[in-house]
Amino acid sequence: MTNNNFSSTAAFLWSVADLLRGDFKQSQYGRIILPFTLLRRLECVLEASKPDVLAKFEAVKAMPFEAQDKLLTHAAKLSFYNTSKMDLNHLGETGVASNLESYIQSFSPNAREIFEHFDFFNTIDKLEEADLLYKVAKRFATTDLHPEVVDNYNMGLVFEELIRRFAESSNETAGEHFTPRDIVRLTTSLVFSNDDDALTQAGLVRSIYDPTAGTGGFLSSGMEYLHELNEKASLSAFGQELNPESYAICKADMLIKGQKVDNIKLGNTLSNDQLRTDKFDYMLSNPPFGVDWKKIQKFINDEHNDKGFEGRFGAGLPRVSDGSLLFLMHLVSKMRCTGSTSVEGDRMSGATDREAKNGGSRIGIILNGSPLFTGGAGSGESEIRRYILENDLLEAIVALPTDMFYNTGIATYVWVLSSQKSADRKGKVQLINASKERAKTGGRGRPSSQKQGGADVEGSASQENENIFYTAMRKSLGSKRKELTEAGIDTIVKTYGQFVGSRSETDFSKIFDYQEFGYRRITVERPLKLAIYPKDALRLEALQADKAWQKLGEELQQEILEALASFEQEKYLSRDRFLKALLTKLNGTKLSAAQQKLIVKHLGEHDDDAEVCLHGSGQAKGKPEANPDLRDNENVPLTETVDEYFAREVLPHVPDAWIDTKKTDELDGKVGIVGYEIPFNRHFYVYQPPRALAAIDADLDAVSAEIMQLLNEVHS
């Protein structure tokens, strides 16, 4: 089967809905069609070894189950089997329900579990009640899903198309269950890209993991990619999935591929990690975008507070409305560490000697735009970015075009992380902008030489001819209207693999020092300068309406009002002189600091011509008092000092400002709170000058003339 006709197979399978219409709701179609498709696929895969399995079963059925299971699995030459003589073509015309249930029960436990997650036995009963079971079974029996006809890759596409149709019919979100295969291919290629030499070794054994496994697209793609490079390599697949139906399909796919299906788990990865102690070589994930984690908030908070960096979320927690970064930190916790030379390397969890010799781990994760910049300095999101960058884990981020996913058209990004960067990538992050329809990619297809980090770098991404990263689809699939081309994927992967880029406006690949994404948020204070208006009627009215004023007592209230009424000046440009005058007029009645502050609060107003208010006591006595209303923050790039920035950017405009040196970073103790953001779009922004006014006027005149001509035709 070619990539072009998998949809016709899916359409034929979905046509069973014509039989179901009237007896079942649209939202129920998928729960019937998907397990029957799986059943037909499994029996087609088992068909060749079925006679050997049946013969072996007769010989061993008196043995204990454990012995039977091993011998039958060996006879099937797969990791599952079926001991029934029946199949969908031989269920009979009577007793179909009991025969089909018996057939399902005859699968090995690892395969039988798949149908239990679909609640298939209940489905069989409902079809029998509607007198449709025999017809539906016969329809699927006529579909040829043998591996020679439909290979594993295209079978995966068939499943995904069926799920998409199911999601549309039941108003669910298809994108939560699987990732488009062009995105899967790109992400897989990026993660495996720099390991081509290692992956050609004989007898290679590697592990791949997806914490949001869906239908197993990433796991399957990883295995396919590895086998393209090295047929003798072995890749063990691990995964966990929350949705039972997606889990069932993933598990069936792994069964057919001969994987150990015990490594595929059902459950919430964040709150119930069922592979808690495992580390992996390659990790791929497309976590749900913008999904909140309120339901598991207590569990996550407890792990963060109780375990710190010994758990998964020591770096910080994102806001509860979006859990994408939780999945990123979960994957980082699964990395095989090889020792870090970064400034924060000691914060990484320690690695065993066995792990250190293994070559580290690589991650490819698809995220929306918010993890790049959401959250200011000190926030959970910023601290997670800080952990990733200061531990030198982030290799590259690739911006994808919009309209690439089935359930959303938003901008998305592929993050590539490694715990063992090559020497030339140390301290660097590569940004690749594949979101543009066209980008300049090559003078006669030959790489040019340029300077990067003081060395000659071959293969500049900024070249003369044009390349299209993606193309518009002939027919949209949900919100997916575009797909990456093979040439586009190849260009992205080569640009990443060769680690080339420049700061040219037109280049689609740029390389940065990780510190360029960091800054210190300093607090800038300005002195409090108050003008006091003791006789202003509106201010006096506001003072008397304050709840704190009501607590002073009528006698003291009256004394203060009489004293204020006796002032001759309408305005004081010194808070201290005003308070001294007020206390004098009160004839020995003392006012507490809080009472004085209450009066100044309502009668005072900032005035640049007034005297600076000074602290009257404590360690700050005699020093300027800060005006909280004029307090401001400045983000100082980590690539320069706070003092240099302050002298250049702040003092020329507000000479009396100063930095609040008490606000320091928790980790390094220096003035200013460290924050990180990756402003992807800013780095690739290209200024487009507005059109000339004359050209705009000409267009308006042309449109006006056309409108007048149409109106004349109507009236004539």
C-alpha positions in Angstrom: 0.0 0.0 0.0 1.3 3.5 -0.8 0.9 6.6 1.3 -1.7 7.8 -1.1 -4.4 5.1 -0.7 -4.3 4.4 3.1 -7.3 6.8 3.3 -9.3 4.6 0.9 -8.8 1.6 3.2 -9.9 3.8 6.2 -12.9 5.0 4.2 -14.0 1.5 3.4 -13.6 0.4 7.1 -15.6 3.5 8.2 -18.3 2.7 5.7 -19.5 0.1 8.3 -21.2 3.2 9.8 -23.8 2.8 7.1 -24.9 -0.4 8.7 -24.9 1.1 12.2 -26.9 4.3 11.3 -30.2 4.3 13.1 -29.4 1.7 15.7 -26.4 3.5 17.1 -25.4 7.2 17.6 -22.6 8.7 15.6 -20.5 9.0 18.8 -20.6 5.2 19.1 -19.3 4.3 15.6 -15.7 4.5 16.5 -16.0 2.2 19.5 -17.3 -0.5 17.1 -15.1 0.1 14.1 -11.8 0.5 15.9 -11.8 -2.8 17.8 -13.1 -4.7 14.8 -10.3 -3.2 12.7 -7.7 -4.2 15.3 -9.2 -7.7 15.5 -9.0 -8.1 11.7 -5.4 -6.8 11.6 -4.3 -9.2 14.4 -5.8 -12.3 12.8 -4.2 -11.3 9.4 -0.8 -11.0 11.1 -1.3 -14.4 12.8 -2.7 -16.2 9.8 0.7 -17.6 8.6 1.5 -19.2 11.9 -2.0 -20.2 12.9 -1.7 -23.9 11.9 1.6 -24.3 13.9 0.0 -22.6 17.0 -3.1 -24.9 16.8 -1.0 -28.0 16.5 1.2 -26.9 19.4 -1.8 -26.0 21.5 -3.1 -29.6 21.2 0.2 -30.9 22.4 0.6 -28.5 25.4 -2.9 -27.8 26.6 -2.4 -30.1 29.6 0.6 -28.1 30.8 0.5 -25.2 33.3 -0.4 -21.9 31.7 3.1 -20.4 32.1 4.7 -23.2 30.1 1.9 -23.1 27.5 2.3 -19.4 27.0 6.0 -19.6 26.3 5.7 -22.5 23.8 2.7 -21.0 22.0 4.4 -17.6 21.7 7.4 -19.4 20.2 5.2 -21.2 17.7 3.5 -18.0 16.6 6.9 -16.3 16.1 5.3 -13.2 17.5 4.7 -11.9 21.0 1.0 -13.0 20.9 -1.1 -15.8 19.6 -4.7 -17.2 19.3 -5.7 -20.7 20.0 -9.1 -20.7 18.5 -9.9 -22.4 15.2 -12.4 -19.6 14.4 -11.8 -16.3 12.7 -14.1 -13.5 11.4 -14.8 -15.7 8.3 -15.9 -18.7 10.3 -18.2 -17.5 13.1 -21.3 -19.2 11.7 -24.7 -17.7 11.2 -26.0 -18.7 14.6 -24.5 -18.1 18.0 -22.3 -15.5 16.5 -22.0 -13.5 19.7 -20.8 -16.5 21.8 -18.5 -17.6 19.0 -16.9 -14.2 18.7 -16.5 -13.9 22.5 -14.9 -17.3 22.6 -12.6 -16.2 19.7 -11.5 -13.1 21.6 -10.9 -15.1 24.8 -8.6 -17.4 22.9 -6.0 -14.6 22.4 -3.0 -14.5 24.6 -3.5 -12.3 27.7 -1.5 -9.4 26.3 -3.7 -9.2 23.2 -7.0 -10.0 25.0 -6.4 -7.0 27.3 -6.6 -4.7 24.2 -10.3 -5.6 23.6 -11.1 -5.2 27.3 -10.0 -1.6 27.1 -12.4 -1.1 24.2 -15.2 -2.7 26.3 -15.6 -4.9 23.3 -17.7 -7.6 24.9 -20.4 -5.1 25.7 -20.2 -3.9 22.1 -20.7 -7.4 20.9 -23.9 -7.7 23.0 -25.3 -4.4 21.6 -24.6 -5.4 18.0 -26.3 -8.8 18.7 -29.4 -7.0 20.1 -29.6 -4.9 17.0 -29.2 -8.0 14.8 -26.1 -6.4 13.2 -23.2 -8.5 14.6 -23.1 -11.0 11.7 -23.2 -8.3 9.1 -20.5 -6.2 10.7 -18.2 -9.2 11.2 -18.6 -10.2 7.6 -17.8 -6.7 6.4 -14.5 -6.7 8.3 -13.8 -10.3 7.2 -13.7 -9.1 3.6 -11.0 -6.5 4.3 -7.5 -7.6 3.5 -5.2 -6.2 6.2 -2.3 -8.6 5.8 1.1 -7.0 6.4 2.1 -7.8 2.8 -0.8 -5.7 1.7 -0.9 -3.0 4.4 2.5 -2.5 6.0 2.9 -1.4 9.6 3.5 2.3 8.7 0.3 2.5 6.6 -1.7 0.5 9.1 -0.7 3.2 11.6 -2.1 5.8 9.2 -5.3 3.8 8.8 -5.8 3.7 12.6 -5.1 7.5 12.8 -7.6 8.3 10.1 -10.2 6.2 11.8 -9.6 7.9 15.1 -9.8 11.3 13.4 -13.2 10.3 11.9 -14.3 9.0 15.3 -13.3 12.2 17.0 -15.2 14.3 14.4 -18.3 12.2 14.8 -18.2 12.4 18.6 -17.1 16.0 18.8 -13.8 15.0 20.5 -10.3 16.2 20.0 -8.4 13.9 17.6 -5.1 15.7 18.1 -5.0 14.4 21.7 -4.6 10.9 20.4 -2.0 11.1 17.7 0.5 13.4 15.9 0.5 13.9 12.1 3.1 11.7 10.6 5.1 14.5 8.9 5.7 16.0 12.3 6.5 12.6 13.7 9.1 12.1 11.0 10.7 15.5 11.4 11.0 15.1 15.2 12.3 11.6 15.0 14.9 12.6 12.4 16.1 15.5 14.6 16.4 13.3 17.7 18.3 10.5 15.8 20.2 12.9 13.6 23.5 13.3 15.4 23.6 9.6 16.4 24.0 8.2 12.9 27.5 6.8 13.6 26.5 5.1 16.8 23.3 3.7 15.2 25.3 1.8 12.5 27.1 -0.3 15.0 26.4 -4.0 15.0 24.4 -5.4 17.9 23.2 -2.0 19.0 20.6 -1.9 21.7 18.7 1.3 22.5 15.5 2.4 24.2 12.8 4.8 23.1 10.1 6.3 25.3 7.0 8.4 24.8 5.1 9.5 28.0 2.1 10.6 25.9 2.2 7.6 23.6 -1.2 8.0 21.9 -1.6 5.4 19.2 2.2 4.8 19.2 3.1 7.0 16.2 6.4 8.2 17.7 7.4 4.8 18.9 6.7 3.3 15.5 8.5 6.0 13.7 11.6 5.7 15.9 11.8 2.0 15.2 11.3 2.5 11.4 14.0 5.2 11.4 16.5 3.0 13.3 15.9 0.0 11.0 16.5 2.2 8.0 20.0 2.9 9.4 20.8 -0.4 11.0 18.6 -3.5 10.3 20.5 -5.4 13.1 19.9 -2.8 15.7 17.4 -3.4 18.5 15.1 -0.7 19.9 13.0 -1.4 22.9 9.8 0.7 23.1 8.4 2.2 26.3 5.4 4.4 26.7 2.4 5.5 28.8 -1.0 6.7 27.6 -4.0 8.1 29.4 -6.7 7.3 26.9 -7.8 3.6 27.0 -8.6 3.3 23.3 -5.4 5.0 22.2 -3.5 2.8 24.6 -5.2 -0.3 23.1 -4.2 0.6 19.6 -0.6 1.4 20.7 -0.4 -1.9 22.5 -1.7 -3.7 19.4 0.9 -2.0 17.2 3.7 -2.9 19.6 2.4 -6.5 19.6 2.6 -6.7 15.8 6.1 -5.3 15.8 7.3 -7.9 18.3 7.8 -5.4 21.2 7.4 -6.3 24.9 4.0 -4.9 25.5 4.5 -4.9 29.2 6.5 -1.7 28.6 3.4 0.1 27.4 1.5 1.4 30.4 -2.0 2.8 30.9 -2.5 5.9 33.2 -1.6 9.5 33.8 2.1 9.9 33.4 2.4 13.0 35.6 0.5 11.7 38.6 1.3 8.0 38.2 4.6 7.4 36.4 4.6 3.6 36.0 8.2 3.7 34.7 9.5 5.7 37.6 13.0 4.4 37.9 13.7 3.9 34.2 16.1 6.1 32.0 16.0 6.1 28.2 18.2 6.8 25.2 15.6 8.5 23.1 12.4 10.3 24.1 9.7 11.7 21.9 6.5 13.4 23.0 3.6 15.6 21.8 1.9 16.5 25.0 -1.5 18.2 24.9 -1.4 21.9 24.3 -2.8 24.3 27.0 -4.4 21.6 29.1 -4.7 22.4 32.8 -3.5 20.1 35.6 -5.9 21.1 38.3 -7.0 17.5 38.9 -3.5 16.4 39.8 -2.4 19.7 41.3 -2.0 18.3 44.9 0.1 15.4 43.7 2.4 17.6 41.6 2.8 20.2 44.3 3.6 17.5 46.9 6.3 16.0 44.7 7.8 19.5 44.0 7.8 20.5 47.7 8.8 17.1 49.2 11.3 15.8 46.7 12.7 18.9 45.1 15.4 18.0 42.5 15.3 14.4 43.6 11.9 14.4 42.0 10.8 15.5 38.6 9.7 19.1 39.2 12.4 20.6 41.4 13.2 23.4 39.0 9.7 24.9 39.3 6.0 24.5 38.4 4.2 26.3 35.5 0.9 27.9 36.0 -1.9 25.4 36.5 -3.6 26.3 33.2 -0.9 24.7 31.0 1.0 21.5 31.9 3.2 21.3 28.8 6.4 22.2 30.8 5.6 19.5 33.3 6.0 16.9 30.5 9.3 18.5 29.5 10.6 18.2 33.1 9.3 14.7 33.3 11.4 13.8 30.2 14.5 15.5 31.5 14.2 13.4 34.7 14.4 10.3 32.4 17.7 11.4 30.8 20.9 9.4 31.2 23.2 12.0 32.5 26.8 12.0 31.3 28.1 14.8 33.6 27.5 18.5 33.0 30.1 21.2 32.7 27.4 24.0 33.0 27.2 26.5 35.8 24.3 24.6 37.2 25.5 21.1 36.5 25.4 20.0 40.1 21.6 20.5 40.1 21.2 17.6 37.6 20.3 14.2 39.1 23.4 12.0 39.4 24.1 9.3 36.8 25.5 5.9 37.5 28.7 4.8 35.8 26.7 2.5 33.5 24.6 5.5 32.3 27.6 7.7 31.9 29.1 5.3 29.5 25.9 5.0 27.5 26.2 8.2 25.6 23.5 10.3 27.3 19.9 10.8 26.2 18.1 12.9 23.5 14.6 14.4 23.6 12.3 15.7 21.0 9.1 17.3 22.3 6.5 19.4 20.5 5.2 22.4 22.4 3.1 25.5 21.7 4.5 29.0 21.9 3.8 29.7 25.6 6.7 27.7 27.1 9.1 30.0 25.2 8.2 33.2 27.0 5.3 32.8 29.5 6.1 33.9 33.1 8.5 36.6 34.2 11.7 36.3 36.2 11.3 34.0 39.2 8.1 32.4 37.9 7.8 28.6 37.5 8.0 28.7 33.7 11.1 31.0 33.8 12.8 28.7 36.4 12.2 25.7 34.2 13.7 27.4 31.2 16.6 28.5 33.4 17.2 24.9 34.5 17.2 23.6 30.9 19.5 26.4 29.6 21.9 26.6 32.5 22.4 22.8 32.5 23.1 23.2 28.7 20.5 20.6 27.7 18.8 22.6 24.9 20.3 22.0 21.5 17.7 23.5 19.1 14.1 24.8 18.7 12.4 24.5 15.3 9.4 26.7 14.6 6.7 24.8 12.6 4.2 26.4 10.2 0.7 27.0 11.6 -2.2 24.7 10.6 0.0 21.6 11.0 -2.2 19.7 13.5 -5.6 18.1 13.3 -7.1 19.9 16.3 -5.4 23.3 16.2 -3.9 25.8 13.9 -1.7 27.6 16.4 2.1 28.0 16.1 4.1 25.0 17.4 7.7 24.3 18.1 10.0 21.2 18.3 12.5 21.3 21.1 15.5 19.1 20.8 17.5 18.4 24.0 20.6 16.4 24.8 22.5 15.4 27.9 25.7 15.0 25.9 26.2 17.9 23.6 29.0 17.9 21.1 31.9 20.3 21.8 30.8 22.9 19.2 27.3 23.0 20.7 28.4 23.6 24.3 26.6 26.7 25.6 24.8 27.3 22.3 21.2 27.1 21.2 20.2 26.9 17.5 16.9 28.4 16.4 15.5 27.2 13.1 12.5 29.0 11.6 10.6 26.6 9.3 7.4 28.5 9.7 7.9 30.6 6.6 6.7 29.3 3.3 9.9 30.2 1.5 13.4 30.7 2.9 16.7 31.3 1.2 18.7 28.1 1.2 21.5 27.9 -1.2 23.8 29.2 -3.9 23.7 26.4 -6.5 23.0 24.0 -3.6 26.5 24.3 -2.2 27.1 25.3 1.4 29.1 28.5 2.0 31.7 29.1 4.7 31.1 31.6 7.4 32.4 32.3 10.9 30.5 30.9 13.9 32.0 31.2 17.4 35.4 32.1 16.0 35.7 29.1 13.7 34.9 28.4 10.1 31.5 26.7 9.7 30.7 24.9 6.5 27.1 24.8 5.2 25.5 28.2 5.8 21.7 28.0 5.9 21.6 31.4 4.1 21.9 30.8 0.4 20.4 31.9 -2.9 17.8 29.5 -4.2 14.4 29.1 -2.6 13.1 26.1 -0.7 9.6 25.3 0.4 9.4 23.7 3.8 5.7 22.8 3.5 2.9 22.6 1.0 -0.8 23.1 1.2 -2.8 19.9 1.4 -5.3 19.1 -1.3 -7.8 18.2 1.3 -7.8 19.5 4.9 -7.9 17.0 7.7 -9.6 18.8 10.6 -7.5 21.9 11.2 -4.5 20.4 9.4 -4.2 22.3 6.1 -0.4 22.0 5.6 2.2 19.3 5.6 5.9 19.3 5.6 7.5 18.2 2.4 10.3 15.6 2.3 12.6 18.2 0.9 11.6 20.6 3.7 12.3 17.9 6.4 15.6 17.1 4.8 16.6 20.8 4.8 15.7 21.3 8.4 17.5 18.1 9.6 20.6 18.9 7.6 20.7 22.5 8.9 20.4 21.2 12.4 22.8 18.4 11.9 25.5 20.6 10.4 24.9 23.2 13.1 25.0 26.2 10.8 23.4 29.6 11.1 24.0 33.3 11.0 22.5 36.5 12.4 21.4 37.6 8.9 17.8 38.9 8.8 17.0 36.5 5.9 18.6 33.4 7.5 16.2 30.8 8.8 18.8 29.3 11.2 20.5 31.3 13.9 22.8 30.3 16.7 22.9 32.0 20.1 24.8 31.7 23.4 22.3 30.5 26.0 23.0 33.6 28.1 21.5 35.8 25.4 18.1 34.5 26.5 18.6 35.4 30.1 18.2 38.7 32.1 18.2 40.1 35.6 15.1 41.9 36.7 16.2 44.7 38.9 13.9 47.0 40.9 14.5 50.7 40.2 13.4 53.0 43.0 12.8 56.8 42.9 12.6 59.1 45.9 9.3 60.0 47.5 8.6 63.7 47.0 5.4 64.8 48.6 3.5 68.1 48.5 0.9 68.3 51.4 -2.4 70.1 51.0 -3.7 70.6 54.6 -6.8 72.6 53.7 -8.0 70.8 50.5 -11.7 69.9 51.1 -11.8 66.8 48.9 -8.7 65.4 50.5 -10.1 66.1 54.0 -13.3 64.3 53.1 -11.4 61.3 51.9 -9.4 61.2 55.1 -12.5 61.2 57.2 -14.0 58.4 55.1 -11.0 56.1 55.8 -11.8 53.2 58.2 -8.5 53.8 60.0 -9.7 57.4 60.8 -12.8 56.1 62.5 -10.7 54.2 65.0 -8.9 57.4 66.3 -11.7 58.5 68.6 -13.9 61.6 68.2 -11.7 63.8 70.5 -8.5 63.1 68.6 -10.3 63.5 65.2 -11.6 66.9 66.3 -8.2 68.0 67.4 -6.6 67.0 64.1 -9.3 68.7 62.0 -9.0 71.9 64.0 -5.2 71.9 63.7 -5.4 71.4 59.9 -8.0 74.2 59.6 -5.6 76.6 61.4 -2.8 76.2 58.7 -2.3 79.3 56.7 -0.4 77.8 53.8 -2.4 75.9 51.2 0.5 73.8 50.1 3.7 72.4 51.8 6.6 71.2 49.7 8.2 69.4 52.7 6.5 66.5 54.5 8.8 66.9 57.5 8.0 70.6 57.9 4.3 69.9 57.6 4.4 67.2 60.3 6.4 69.4 62.7 3.9 72.2 62.2 1.0 69.8 62.7 2.4 68.4 66.0 3.0 72.0 67.2 -0.6 72.9 66.5 -1.8 69.9 68.5 -0.4 71.3 71.7 1.4 68.3 73.0 -1.0 65.6 71.6 1.3 62.9 70.1 0.5 61.0 66.9 1.9 57.6 66.2 3.8 56.8 63.0 0.8 55.0 61.6 -1.5 58.0 62.4 0.9 60.4 60.7 1.1 58.1 57.7 -2.7 58.1 57.5 -2.9 61.9 57.3 0.0 62.2 54.8 -1.6 59.4 52.7 -4.7 61.5 52.1 -3.3 65.0 52.1 -0.1 64.3 50.2 0.6 64.0 46.4 3.8 63.4 44.5 5.4 66.6 43.3 8.8 66.8 41.6 9.4 70.2 43.1 8.9 68.9 46.7 11.7 67.9 49.0 12.8 64.3 49.2 11.2 62.4 52.0 13.8 60.7 54.3 13.5 57.7 56.6 13.3 58.9 60.2 14.5 55.8 62.0 16.1 52.3 61.7 19.0 51.4 59.6 17.8 53.5 56.7 17.6 56.7 58.8 18.5 59.7 56.8 18.3 57.9 53.4 15.7 58.7 50.7 12.4 57.0 51.1 11.2 55.2 47.9 7.9 56.1 46.2 6.1 52.8 45.6 4.0 54.5 42.8 7.1 55.2 40.8 8.8 51.8 41.4 9.8 50.2 38.1 11.6 47.1 36.9 14.3 46.8 34.3 15.4 43.6 32.6 19.2 43.7 32.3 20.7 41.2 29.8 22.9 38.6 31.4 25.6 39.5 28.8 26.3 42.8 30.6 26.6 44.0 34.1 23.8 45.6 36.1 25.8 48.8 36.8 26.7 49.4 33.2 23.1 48.9 32.1 21.8 51.2 34.9 24.3 53.9 34.1 23.4 53.9 30.4 19.7 53.2 30.3 18.3 54.6 33.5 20.4 57.4 35.1 20.3 59.7 32.1 16.5 59.8 32.3 16.0 59.7 36.1 19.3 60.9 37.8 17.9 60.4 41.3 16.9 56.7 40.8 18.7 53.8 42.6 18.6 50.0 42.5 17.0 48.1 45.4 20.0 45.9 46.3 17.9 43.9 48.8 16.1 42.0 46.0 18.6 39.3 45.0 18.4 36.1 43.1 17.8 33.0 45.2 20.4 30.8 43.4 23.4 33.1 42.8 22.7 35.7 45.5 23.4 38.6 43.1 21.3 41.7 42.8 18.3 41.2 40.5 16.2 38.1 39.9 17.3 36.0 37.0 14.8 35.2 34.3 14.9 33.4 30.9 12.7 33.7 27.8 13.2 32.7 24.2 11.6 35.4 22.0 11.7 33.3 18.9 9.7 35.6 16.7 11.7 38.7 17.7 14.9 37.1 16.5 13.4 36.3 13.1 11.4 39.5 12.6 12.1 41.3 9.3 10.9 44.8 9.0 8.6 45.4 6.0 8.3 49.1 5.1 4.7 50.3 4.4 3.6 50.7 0.9 4.0 54.1 -0.7 0.9 56.4 -0.3 0.8 56.9 -4.0 0.4 53.2 -4.6 -2.4 52.9 -2.0 -4.2 55.9 -3.5 -4.0 54.3 -6.9 -5.5 51.1 -5.6 -8.3 53.0 -3.9 -9.0 55.0 -7.1 -9.1 51.7 -9.1 -11.6 50.1 -6.7 -13.7 53.2 -6.6 -13.9 53.3 -10.4 -14.9 49.6 -10.5 -17.7 50.2 -7.9 -19.0 53.2 -9.9 -19.0 51.1 -13.1 -21.0 48.4 -11.3 -23.5 50.9 -10.0 -23.9 52.5 -13.4 -24.6 49.0 -14.9 -27.3 48.4 -12.2 -29.1 51.8 -12.9 -28.8 51.6 -16.7 
